[in-house]
Amino acid sequence: MQAIISSERKDYGLELYWKERGVQKGDFYSYSELIDMQINVLDLLDHPNVYRIDGKKRKVLPSPKGCCQFA
């Protein structure tokens, strides 16, 4: 899982960005996908660094409480 470094609002969801092996990657997640994962979309938009992502499994999770960065 990688730390999300930024998020960008789109018409039907959010574009999420993270770094994987030093390369910035991004992918679009619809609002319904994020809600199905029980993700607070507005919080993810305002505070992307407290969430992590597994781009291969298309899974977004909140970071452990009090932790904002991952190696």
C-alpha positions in Angstrom: 0.0 0.0 0.0 1.2 3.5 -0.9 0.4 6.8 0.7 -1.8 9.0 -1.4 0.0 12.3 -2.2 -2.8 14.3 -3.8 -6.4 14.1 -5.0 -8.2 16.0 -7.7 -11.9 16.4 -8.0 -13.5 15.4 -11.3 -17.1 15.4 -12.5 -17.9 11.8 -11.4 -15.2 11.0 -8.9 -11.6 11.7 -7.8 -8.3 11.3 -9.5 -5.9 9.9 -6.9 -2.1 10.2 -7.1 0.6 8.3 -5.3 4.3 7.3 -5.8 5.3 3.8 -6.5 9.1 3.1 -6.7 9.7 6.8 -7.1 7.3 7.2 -10.0 4.1 9.2 -9.7 1.0 7.2 -10.6 -2.6 8.2 -10.8 -6.0 6.6 -11.3 -9.6 7.6 -11.3 -12.0 6.4 -8.7 -15.8 7.1 -9.0 -17.7 8.5 -6.1 -19.7 5.2 -5.9 -16.5 3.1 -5.8 -15.2 5.2 -2.9 -18.5 5.2 -1.0 -18.7 1.4 -1.4 -15.2 1.2 0.2 -16.7 3.3 3.1 -14.4 6.2 2.2 -15.4 9.8 3.2 -14.9 11.4 -0.2 -14.8 15.0 1.1 -12.2 14.0 3.7 -10.1 12.2 1.0 -10.3 15.3 -1.2 -9.2 17.7 1.7 -6.7 15.3 3.4 -5.3 12.8 0.9 -2.2 12.2 2.9 -4.1 10.3 5.6 -5.2 7.6 3.1 -3.3 4.8 1.4 -3.9 3.0 -1.8 -3.3 -0.4 -3.5 -3.5 0.5 -7.1 -3.3 -3.1 -8.4 -6.3 -4.2 -6.2 -8.1 -0.8 -6.6 -8.4 -0.5 -2.9 -8.3 2.8 -0.8 -8.0 2.7 3.0 -7.6 5.3 5.7 -4.2 5.3 7.3 -3.8 3.9 10.8 -4.9 6.5 13.4 -2.2 9.2 13.9 -0.1 8.1 10.9 0.1 10.0 7.7 3.2 8.8 5.9 4.3 5.3 4.6 7.7 4.2 3.5 
